[in-house]
Amino acid sequence: MPKAGRLILVGIGYRPLSEKAIETVGGAGVLLTSSRLLDVFKRYAEYEAVKDRIKVIDKVPETIAFIRDKLSAGNNEPGAVVLLASGDPFFFGIGRRMIEEFGSDRVEVLPDLSSMQVAFSRVNLPWDDAFCISVHGGPDIAKRRKLPYEVDDIPRLLERFGKLAVLTDKQNNPSQIARVLHSSLRTSHSALLMHVCEKLGYPEERVWSGTVEQAVAMQFADPNVVILQRQETSDKGQKTGNARFGLKEQELSHSRGLITKDEVRAVSIHKLRLPEQGVLWDIGAGSGSVSIEAARMVPGLKVIAVERDDEQIGHLKANRASCGIRNYDIVRGTAPDALSGLAAPDRVFIGGSGGNLSDIVRYIQEKMTSGIIVINAATLETLQEALASLEACGYSAEVSEISVSRSKPVAGKRLMSALNPIYIVTGVKG
């Protein structure tokens, strides 16, 4: 018999109880469950033998208070407290909260299959390459818990991972997810399949598969799991991957070779140490090769390109369209004046300053309490000004000199031809 003074979580919903779970349920001092899970447990063979020890509590705070009283030192009631949970309590379930409240030494978990695991089996898809999230904020709208991801994050997560599983609730439901996706779809090359697995484990279980457009106007039974699968194809019908690192100069619209070269761009982006979310300013963006690549790599990043030249702005718009990026704004003007009113940056790349480098760095210092500035300098004078400006504003500065030689054919042989060296200046603060 399970010992008193312990809390044991038993997952139910998808398969018969294991031998240990049967023993645990049978020896429970009290068996806690919610109304929804009670309906599920009534279908189990063990229900009749323990129904007199079942206590139904639907709200988590009340459940925790009840368990705390039962586990208190002065309570000598026999048997462990057993809490029935849905599926795997440690997979977006109550398990984490119980460990936080009572400590891992007093809690034991006997899991069932997770609902997401079952959902993938229903649609016959592997799930080892899927990104799984929960937008289940709880039943009480006024007291919904803070979630790591919201429904509005789903388009960028799908863009990055290609296959997404979402544990929903009545507010963040499949139709709402479909509406957000429908407003965010951006290219004719995207084929997005949506699966909704309703009431898994119930007699009325149903699996629907279709398009986002179809799902917008539909209603789905709760609880459910949504699986989103994106497959992009090129014009030749060949499957392509997610947004990647490695745009080539010839893939971007630019004028007269005025573009940050591939090798320099790679180091510049590395030095920026881009966060998953935040704001990147690209000042003197030119054709936008650095910031276009950054926006493509990190869909959760808000990128703002500032450029004064109309021809270059034309290239920026063309590159934004051809790469199909949504997280990219273009501001026409000269820095630092054009920076007024922009969202405060977490990272700044300066490819051109129009002779205002010191003023730009001072303005950034006022807006960015901590973060990274990367400046590309082609001349020793710009290098000297960049170092002096960063250090005067409290940034720790370092310099990398990038010298690149590329092979070119000459008389049937390959010779190396050097490009102009570039100084990459990195300023870090905070």
C-alpha positions in Angstrom: 0.0 0.0 0.0 1.3 3.5 -0.8 2.7 5.3 2.3 0.8 8.1 4.0 2.3 11.5 3.7 3.0 11.2 0.0 1.3 12.6 -3.1 1.1 10.3 -6.1 0.0 11.6 -9.5 -1.6 8.9 -11.7 -2.1 9.8 -15.4 -5.2 8.5 -17.1 -7.1 8.9 -20.3 -5.5 6.7 -23.0 -4.7 3.2 -21.9 -5.4 0.8 -19.0 -3.6 1.4 -15.7 -0.3 -0.2 -15.1 0.1 -2.8 -12.4 1.7 -0.2 -10.1 -1.0 2.4 -10.9 -3.7 -0.1 -10.0 -2.0 -0.8 -6.7 -1.6 2.9 -6.0 -5.2 3.8 -6.8 -6.5 0.8 -4.8 -4.5 1.8 -1.8 -5.2 5.5 -1.8 -6.4 7.2 1.3 -8.2 9.7 -0.8 -8.5 9.9 -4.6 -8.6 13.5 -6.0 -9.9 14.3 -9.4 -11.7 17.0 -11.4 -15.2 16.7 -12.8 -13.9 16.1 -16.3 -11.4 13.4 -15.3 -14.0 11.7 -13.2 -16.1 11.1 -16.3 -13.0 9.6 -17.8 -12.2 7.5 -14.7 -15.7 6.0 -14.6 -14.8 4.0 -17.7 -11.9 2.3 -15.9 -12.4 -1.1 -14.2 -10.9 0.2 -11.0 -13.6 2.9 -10.5 -16.2 0.8 -8.6 -13.8 -0.4 -6.0 -12.6 3.1 -5.0 -15.5 5.4 -5.8 -16.3 6.0 -2.1 -12.8 7.5 -1.6 -13.1 9.9 -4.6 -13.2 13.7 -3.9 -13.9 16.0 -6.8 -12.3 19.5 -6.8 -12.2 21.5 -10.0 -10.0 24.5 -9.0 -6.2 24.1 -8.7 -5.8 26.4 -5.6 -8.4 24.4 -3.7 -6.8 21.2 -4.8 -3.5 22.4 -3.5 -5.0 23.5 -0.2 -6.7 20.1 0.3 -3.5 18.2 -0.4 -1.5 20.4 1.9 -3.9 19.7 4.7 -3.7 15.9 4.0 0.1 15.9 3.9 0.5 18.0 7.0 2.6 16.5 9.9 -0.4 16.3 12.2 -2.6 14.4 9.8 -2.3 10.7 10.4 -4.9 9.4 7.9 -3.9 6.1 6.2 -2.8 5.8 2.6 -1.3 8.3 0.2 -3.1 11.1 -1.5 -3.6 10.2 -5.1 -4.3 12.8 -7.7 -5.7 11.7 -11.1 -4.2 13.8 -13.9 -4.6 13.9 -17.7 -2.1 11.9 -19.7 1.5 12.7 -18.7 1.4 15.1 -15.7 4.9 16.3 -16.5 4.1 17.3 -20.1 2.2 20.6 -19.9 0.3 19.1 -16.9 -0.1 19.5 -13.2 3.1 17.7 -12.4 5.3 20.8 -12.4 3.0 22.7 -10.1 2.8 19.8 -7.6 6.6 19.6 -7.5 6.9 23.3 -6.9 4.3 23.1 -4.1 5.3 20.0 -2.2 8.9 19.1 -3.3 10.2 16.2 -5.5 10.8 14.1 -2.4 7.1 13.9 -1.5 5.7 13.6 -5.1 5.7 10.5 -7.4 4.3 10.5 -10.9 2.9 7.5 -12.8 2.3 8.8 -16.3 0.0 7.8 -19.0 0.6 8.7 -22.7 0.5 12.5 -23.3 -2.3 13.9 -25.4 0.3 15.2 -27.9 1.8 11.8 -28.2 -1.6 10.3 -28.9 -2.5 13.1 -31.4 0.6 12.5 -33.5 -0.2 8.8 -33.6 -3.7 9.5 -34.8 -2.5 11.5 -37.8 0.4 9.1 -38.4 3.2 11.6 -38.0 6.5 11.3 -36.1 6.8 13.9 -33.4 10.5 13.8 -32.5 11.0 16.8 -34.9 8.0 18.8 -33.7 8.0 21.9 -31.4 5.4 21.5 -28.7 3.7 24.4 -26.9 0.7 25.0 -24.6 -1.6 27.9 -24.9 -3.9 26.5 -22.2 -4.1 29.4 -19.8 -6.6 27.8 -17.4 -10.3 27.7 -17.1 -10.7 31.0 -15.3 -10.4 33.9 -17.8 -9.8 36.5 -15.1 -6.9 34.4 -13.6 -5.3 33.0 -16.7 -1.6 32.1 -16.0 1.3 33.7 -17.9 2.3 31.5 -20.8 5.8 31.2 -22.4 4.0 31.5 -25.8 0.8 33.1 -27.0 -1.3 32.3 -30.0 0.2 35.3 -31.8 3.6 33.6 -31.5 2.5 30.5 -33.5 3.2 31.9 -37.0 6.9 32.7 -36.2 7.3 29.4 -34.3 5.9 27.5 -37.3 8.2 29.5 -39.6 11.1 28.4 -37.6 10.3 24.8 -36.8 8.0 23.7 -39.6 6.0 21.3 -37.4 4.2 22.5 -34.3 1.9 20.9 -31.8 -0.4 23.1 -29.7 -2.3 22.2 -26.5 -5.3 24.5 -26.7 -8.1 25.7 -24.4 -11.6 27.2 -25.0 -10.3 30.7 -25.5 -7.1 29.8 -27.5 -9.0 27.3 -29.7 -8.3 25.9 -33.1 -10.4 28.5 -34.9 -8.6 31.3 -33.2 -5.3 29.8 -34.1 -6.5 29.4 -37.7 -7.5 33.1 -37.8 -4.1 34.2 -36.6 -2.4 32.0 -39.2 -4.7 33.0 -42.0 -3.8 36.7 -41.5 -0.1 35.9 -41.4 0.4 33.5 -44.3 2.8 35.2 -46.7 3.7 33.2 -49.8 2.0 31.1 -52.4 4.7 28.5 -51.9 3.6 27.6 -48.4 1.4 24.5 -48.0 0.1 24.4 -44.4 -1.8 21.4 -43.2 -3.8 21.6 -39.9 -4.9 18.7 -37.8 -7.3 19.0 -34.9 -7.6 16.0 -32.6 -10.7 16.4 -30.5 -11.6 14.6 -27.3 -8.8 12.1 -27.5 -9.5 9.0 -25.4 -13.3 9.7 -25.3 -15.9 7.6 -27.2 -16.7 10.6 -29.4 -13.0 11.2 -30.3 -12.6 12.8 -33.8 -9.7 13.8 -35.9 -10.1 16.6 -38.5 -7.5 17.5 -41.1 -7.7 20.4 -43.6 -6.5 23.9 -44.4 -6.3 27.0 -42.2 -8.9 28.7 -44.4 -11.4 25.9 -43.7 -10.7 25.9 -39.9 -11.4 29.6 -39.5 -15.2 29.2 -39.7 -15.4 25.8 -37.9 -16.1 24.9 -34.3 -14.2 22.1 -32.5 -15.0 20.1 -29.4 -12.9 20.7 -26.3 -10.3 19.4 -25.2 -8.3 19.2 -28.3 -4.7 19.2 -29.7 -3.7 21.1 -32.8 -0.9 19.9 -35.1 0.4 22.2 -37.8 2.7 21.0 -40.5 4.3 23.3 -43.0 5.9 22.2 -46.3 7.4 24.8 -48.6 8.1 24.0 -52.2 10.2 25.9 -54.7 9.1 26.9 -58.1 10.5 23.6 -59.4 8.4 21.7 -56.9 11.4 20.7 -54.7 10.9 20.8 -51.0 12.9 23.5 -49.2 13.7 23.9 -45.5 12.9 26.5 -43.0 14.5 30.0 -43.0 18.3 29.4 -43.0 21.6 31.2 -42.7 23.6 31.8 -45.9 22.0 34.2 -48.3 24.4 34.9 -51.3 25.1 38.4 -52.6 23.5 37.5 -56.0 20.3 36.5 -54.2 19.8 40.1 -53.0 19.0 43.2 -54.9 21.8 45.8 -54.7 23.6 48.5 -56.6 27.1 48.5 -58.0 28.4 45.9 -55.6 27.4 48.1 -52.6 26.6 45.2 -50.3 28.2 43.7 -47.2 30.1 40.7 -48.6 29.0 37.2 -47.5 32.0 36.5 -45.3 31.8 39.9 -43.6 28.1 39.5 -43.1 28.6 36.1 -41.5 31.0 37.6 -38.9 28.8 40.7 -38.3 25.8 38.6 -37.5 27.8 36.3 -35.3 29.0 39.4 -33.3 25.4 40.6 -32.9 24.5 37.5 -30.9 20.9 37.8 -32.0 18.2 37.1 -29.3 15.1 35.0 -30.0 13.0 38.1 -29.4 13.7 41.8 -29.3 14.5 44.7 -31.6 17.4 45.1 -34.1 18.2 48.5 -35.7 20.1 48.4 -39.0 21.4 52.0 -39.5 22.6 53.0 -42.9 21.0 49.7 -44.1 21.9 50.0 -47.7 20.5 46.9 -49.5 19.8 45.4 -46.0 21.9 42.3 -46.5 22.7 42.0 -42.7 19.3 42.8 -41.4 17.4 40.9 -44.1 19.4 37.8 -43.1 18.8 38.4 -39.4 15.1 38.8 -39.9 15.0 35.6 -41.9 16.9 33.7 -39.3 15.0 34.9 -36.3 11.3 35.4 -37.0 10.7 36.6 -33.4 13.0 39.6 -33.8 11.6 42.9 -34.8 14.0 44.5 -37.4 14.0 48.1 -38.3 16.1 49.3 -41.3 17.0 53.0 -41.4 18.1 54.3 -44.8 18.2 57.8 -46.4 18.8 56.9 -50.1 15.8 56.3 -52.3 17.5 53.8 -54.5 18.7 51.8 -51.6 15.2 51.8 -50.1 14.0 50.3 -53.3 16.5 47.5 -52.8 15.3 47.1 -49.2 11.7 46.7 -50.3 12.6 44.3 -53.1 14.7 42.1 -50.7 12.0 42.1 -48.0 9.5 40.9 -50.6 11.7 38.3 -52.2 12.6 36.8 -48.9 9.0 36.9 -47.7 9.8 38.3 -44.2 7.1 40.0 -42.1 9.2 41.2 -39.1 10.9 44.0 -41.1 10.1 47.7 -41.1 11.8 50.3 -43.3 12.3 53.9 -42.1 13.4 56.6 -44.6 15.7 59.2 -43.1 19.1 60.1 -41.7 20.3 58.9 -38.3 20.2 59.9 -35.6 17.1 62.1 -36.4 15.3 59.2 -38.1 15.7 57.1 -34.9 13.3 59.2 -32.9 10.1 57.3 -31.9 11.4 53.9 -32.8 11.1 50.9 -30.4 14.2 50.8 -28.2 16.8 48.4 -29.6 18.4 45.3 -28.1 20.9 45.1 -30.9 22.2 47.7 -33.4 24.1 47.2 -36.6 25.7 50.3 -38.2 26.7 49.8 -41.8 26.7 53.5 -42.7 26.5 56.7 -40.7 26.6 59.5 -43.1 29.3 61.2 -41.1 27.2 61.2 -37.9 28.7 58.1 -36.2 29.5 59.8 -32.8 26.0 61.3 -32.6 24.4 58.0 -33.6 26.2 56.1 -30.8 25.3 58.7 -28.2 21.7 58.5 -29.2 21.8 54.7 -29.0 23.3 54.9 -25.5 20.3 56.9 -24.4 17.8 54.3 -25.7 19.7 51.0 -25.0 20.6 50.4 -21.4 22.3 47.1 -22.3 23.0 45.3 -25.5 25.4 45.0 -28.5 26.4 47.5 -31.2 28.3 46.2 -34.3 29.9 48.7 -36.6 31.5 47.9 -39.9 34.3 50.2 -40.8 36.1 50.3 -44.2 38.6 53.1 -43.3 41.0 53.6 -40.4 39.4 57.0 -39.7 35.9 55.3 -39.2 37.6 52.6 -37.1 39.1 55.2 -34.8 35.8 57.2 -34.5 33.9 54.0 -33.8 36.2 52.9 -31.0 36.3 56.4 -29.4 32.5 56.8 -29.6 31.7 53.4 -28.1 34.2 53.8 -25.2 33.0 57.3 -24.5 29.5 56.0 -24.1 30.5 53.2 -21.7 30.7 50.3 -24.1 33.4 47.6 -24.0 34.8 47.6 -27.5 36.8 45.1 -29.5 37.9 44.9 -33.2 38.1 42.1 -35.7 39.8 42.7 -39.0 38.3 40.6 -41.8 40.5 40.1 -44.8 38.9 37.9 -47.5 40.4 36.6 -50.7 38.3 34.8 -53.3 39.4 32.5 -56.1 39.0 33.6 -59.7 40.0 31.9 -62.9 43.0 33.2 -64.8 44.3 31.5 -67.9 42.7 28.2 -66.9 44.0 28.3 -63.4 42.7 29.7 -60.1 44.3 32.7 -58.4 43.2 34.4 -55.2 42.0 38.0 -55.4 41.8 40.0 -52.2 38.8 42.1 -51.2 39.2 45.3 -49.2 39.7 44.5 -45.5 36.8 45.4 -43.2 37.1 46.3 -39.5 34.2 44.9 -37.4 33.9 46.8 -34.2 31.8 45.3 -31.4 30.5 47.3 -28.5 29.0 45.5 -25.5 27.2 47.1 -22.6 25.5 45.6 -19.6 
